[in-house]
Amino acid sequence: MRVIIVGAGIIGTAHAWMAVERGHEVIHLDRELDARGATVRNFGLVWVSGRSAPELDIALRSRVLWEQIGAQVPEVGFRANGSITLLRTEAEVAVAEEVVARDDAQRRGFTLLRRFEVAEKNPALQGNYLAGLHSASDAAVESRQAMPAMRSRLEKSGRYTFVPGVEVRGITGTSVRDDTGTVHTGDCVVLCPGATHRGLLREVFGELPVRRVRLQMMQTAPLGPSLTTSIADGDSLRYYPGFAGPALEELRRTEPQRPTAAANGMQLLCVQRLHGGLTIGDTHEYVEPFTFDVDEDPYGHLVEVTEGLLGRPLPRIQRRWAGVYSQCTEPDRIVCRESIGDGVWAVTGPGGRGMTLGPAIAEESAGLMGW
């Protein structure tokens, strides 16, 4: 089978990986010379801990697939470093106690650590907190390296061709025409447009149940000490559906978010890159039109919270950026996967979960598409 994939972000690249792994030929097209969207503007987190109950199986499966990909492609930077959500109040500790007592706590890798146990597991954490919720199931990859590294490995198969810098203008049957006039013919077409909901996607598939979400993030110079885990703060308990329950409702009632965090839909996530710098974020904006500039107040909040947890000043901020990702608006769907006929599909809208779930979403697609 010859598969034509449009879009070279994590969703498109994961579909290319699954097709080649199954012995098929892949022609992979993208309008950019390399991925520039949400795929590279994220933490590189494989985030199992906070997933909702319906998402847990696919998140764990994706964690397995990422580990397999990382073993084959070391440049992806996969590491099973886990995470610690640092708890600063008794109400946050109560949420952690509640989730650790649930039936799925072992699958999520949860352990509630006392303060000295947190410092033993991650000695760089010398700031103000009471305890930490450790998840051994969480992992990380290098988001800026992963896509080029995976493509390089695919090219060695002899069954993969990457065609960057072209925009697909039309789909006829299972062939696509790009803006150079070249027609790429295959047996299956998979459109993975990321947050580009207009243009070709809307022309071919009509209005899909997706929206766009904007975020702000930043990256520091190398920290010096090693963060042995990714870290999060108590606002991540409020954000991720896996922590829902009576204790969370009590937390929301008695301890509202700080004004800047509440106004910008914020949580703290922090991952140390292999070069030593920290990727820190993030915000969430849901109503378009989005502003074209970045707001400094959320960055100030993130710096303050991170320094408070580390117990030391952050290194110099080297980069700041905004990004936009695609989110399916139907609550019972993990991804928007649609077909208009034999062999023509669209896959988008994982909603900030693309890096976590990408390989498993593509594996599901492979079954549905007869690969």
Disulfide bonds with the S-S distance in Angstrom:
none
